Amino acid sequence: MAQVYVRPLRARVERPFQELKAFQRVLLKRAKAVRVEMSLNGRAFSYWDEKRRQWRGDPGSYEIRVGSSSRDIRLKKTWTLEP
């Protein structure tokens, strides 16, 4: 299983440490590698604003985390959401 998590580096509101935003089941044979592509849209960087009753994405830096589970992160990359 390949999983993609998003973690805001400086959240304006309280949010989970990381949130699962995409996943894909991958079957591998021993000692084989495959390329997996997943996309994240703007909603992947958003949270539900209860006061405004809408999804909201705050500008800032986010860490994209990829792994086989939330406890087995193997790749990290920082991405910035511009205002």
Contacts in CASP RR format, 6 or more apart in sequence:
PFRMAT RR
TARGET T0000
AUTHOR 0000-0000-0000
METHOD contacts of the structure
MODEL  1
MAQVYVRPLRARVERPFQELKAFQRVLLKRAKAVRVEMSLNGRAFSYWDE
KRRQWRGDPGSYEIRVGSSSRDIRLKKTWTLEP
1 23 0 8 1.000
1 24 0 8 1.000
1 25 0 8 1.000
1 26 0 8 1.000
1 68 0 8 1.000
1 69 0 8 1.000
2 23 0 8 1.000
2 24 0 8 1.000
2 26 0 8 1.000
2 36 0 8 1.000
2 38 0 8 1.000
2 66 0 8 1.000
2 67 0 8 1.000
2 68 0 8 1.000
3 20 0 8 1.000
3 22 0 8 1.000
3 23 0 8 1.000
3 66 0 8 1.000
3 67 0 8 1.000
3 68 0 8 1.000
3 69 0 8 1.000
3 70 0 8 1.000
4 20 0 8 1.000
4 21 0 8 1.000
4 22 0 8 1.000
4 23 0 8 1.000
4 38 0 8 1.000
4 40 0 8 1.000
4 64 0 8 1.000
4 65 0 8 1.000
4 66 0 8 1.000
4 67 0 8 1.000
5 18 0 8 1.000
5 19 0 8 1.000
5 20 0 8 1.000
5 21 0 8 1.000
5 64 0 8 1.000
5 65 0 8 1.000
5 66 0 8 1.000
5 67 0 8 1.000
5 70 0 8 1.000
5 73 0 8 1.000
6 18 0 8 1.000
6 19 0 8 1.000
6 21 0 8 1.000
6 40 0 8 1.000
6 44 0 8 1.000
6 45 0 8 1.000
6 62 0 8 1.000
6 63 0 8 1.000
6 64 0 8 1.000
6 65 0 8 1.000
7 17 0 8 1.000
7 18 0 8 1.000
7 19 0 8 1.000
7 62 0 8 1.000
7 63 0 8 1.000
7 65 0 8 1.000
8 15 0 8 1.000
8 45 0 8 1.000
8 58 0 8 1.000
8 60 0 8 1.000
8 61 0 8 1.000
8 62 0 8 1.000
9 60 0 8 1.000
9 61 0 8 1.000
9 62 0 8 1.000
9 63 0 8 1.000
9 78 0 8 1.000
10 60 0 8 1.000
10 61 0 8 1.000
11 58 0 8 1.000
12 58 0 8 1.000
13 47 0 8 1.000
13 49 0 8 1.000
15 47 0 8 1.000
18 63 0 8 1.000
18 65 0 8 1.000
18 70 0 8 1.000
20 70 0 8 1.000
21 40 0 8 1.000
21 44 0 8 1.000
22 38 0 8 1.000
22 39 0 8 1.000
22 40 0 8 1.000
22 44 0 8 1.000
23 38 0 8 1.000
24 36 0 8 1.000
24 38 0 8 1.000
26 34 0 8 1.000
26 36 0 8 1.000
28 34 0 8 1.000
40 64 0 8 1.000
42 57 0 8 1.000
42 81 0 8 1.000
43 55 0 8 1.000
45 57 0 8 1.000
45 62 0 8 1.000
45 81 0 8 1.000
46 55 0 8 1.000
46 56 0 8 1.000
46 57 0 8 1.000
47 55 0 8 1.000
47 56 0 8 1.000
47 57 0 8 1.000
47 58 0 8 1.000
48 54 0 8 1.000
48 55 0 8 1.000
48 56 0 8 1.000
49 55 0 8 1.000
49 56 0 8 1.000
57 81 0 8 1.000
58 81 0 8 1.000
59 80 0 8 1.000
59 81 0 8 1.000
59 82 0 8 1.000
59 83 0 8 1.000
60 80 0 8 1.000
60 81 0 8 1.000
61 78 0 8 1.000
61 79 0 8 1.000
61 80 0 8 1.000
61 81 0 8 1.000
62 78 0 8 1.000
62 79 0 8 1.000
62 80 0 8 1.000
62 81 0 8 1.000
63 76 0 8 1.000
63 77 0 8 1.000
63 78 0 8 1.000
63 79 0 8 1.000
64 76 0 8 1.000
64 77 0 8 1.000
64 78 0 8 1.000
64 79 0 8 1.000
65 73 0 8 1.000
65 75 0 8 1.000
65 76 0 8 1.000
66 73 0 8 1.000
66 74 0 8 1.000
66 75 0 8 1.000
66 76 0 8 1.000
67 73 0 8 1.000
67 74 0 8 1.000
67 75 0 8 1.000
68 74 0 8 1.000
END
